[in-house]
Every structure is written in structure tokens, then in C-alpha cells.
Amino acid sequence: MDGYDLREVYNVSKNLRNDEFWQNNFLSILKLRNTDKNGIKYIDRFMVQHKAKQKPVGFTKIKNLKEFFIYKNPSNGKKEIGAKTKNGDIHEFQIRGLMMTNEFQELKKYVLNEL
């Protein structure tokens, strides 16, 4: 649709149809071509919101997660991620063991960009 990734448009539309407010105000995909009162296309507005809400799958793999932290590995000085949980801290090596390699890489990239 208009140069957008159809999978992303589908996911945005699906989320809008499940939203309490938008399920009654978003009745057609054509709405995405319209502009809001600020002159911004709804598709652009919703895509930004959708991407901001998306967290990597790795978030769900860490039980009782409170927050992430960044630390330097004492042996090589590289930045690594750790997680504070209700049961204590876990470090990057342990986090890697909880998920697939691609899930971990996506999670680490997300955490390093957020913190």
C-alpha cells in the first residue's frame, strides 16, 4: 500500500482493530490514506506508534524481568547487557542461554539503543 511494507500495514491495522477507541473509528484500510488535523497521514502516525510499542521477543523469555542494565565485561571491556529480575541479577551469558541467537541479538541491540 503506497510503498509501505504490507506486513507492517497488516499488523498496524490488526492492532487498531483491537484498540478500544480505534475499533469504532477505524473501519476501513482507506482511513490510513487520510490525514489527521495536523496534516499527518494516519499511516505515518500509526506506523511510528506501532514501532514504538514493539519490543523484541527476548523480553518475554526473561522471567520476572524488572529492568535491563548495561555493564562492561571485565575481561574484554565490551558493553554487555544484564537484567534485574525478582530473583536477582542475570548477566549476558545467562541471557544468551534463554533464547535463540537472533532473538538475543535483537534484544541486545534494542537495550543498547534504549539505555
Residue pairs with C-beta under 8 A, 6 or more apart in sequence:
1 9
1 29
1 32
1 43
2 33
2 43
4 43
4 47
8 47
8 50
9 29
9 32
9 43
11 50
12 32
12 43
12 46
12 47
12 50
13 26
13 29
13 32
15 50
15 53
16 22
16 23
16 26
16 46
17 23
17 26
19 26
25 31
31 42
32 41
32 42
32 43
32 46
33 41
33 42
33 43
34 41
34 42
35 41
35 42
36 42
36 45
55 110
56 103
56 106
56 107
56 110
57 99
57 103
57 106
57 107
58 95
58 98
58 99
58 103
58 104
58 106
58 107
58 110
59 65
59 107
61 98
61 99
61 103
62 83
62 85
62 90
62 95
62 98
63 85
63 87
64 85
64 86
64 87
65 83
65 84
65 85
66 83
66 84
66 85
66 86
67 83
67 84
68 81
68 82
68 83
68 84
68 111
68 114
68 115
69 81
69 82
69 83
69 84
69 89
69 115
70 79
70 80
70 81
70 82
70 111
70 112
70 115
71 79
71 80
71 81
71 82
71 91
72 78
72 79
72 80
73 79
73 80
73 92
79 112
80 91
80 92
81 92
81 95
81 107
81 108
81 111
81 112
82 89
82 90
82 91
82 92
82 95
83 89
83 90
83 95
92 108
95 104
95 107
96 104
99 107
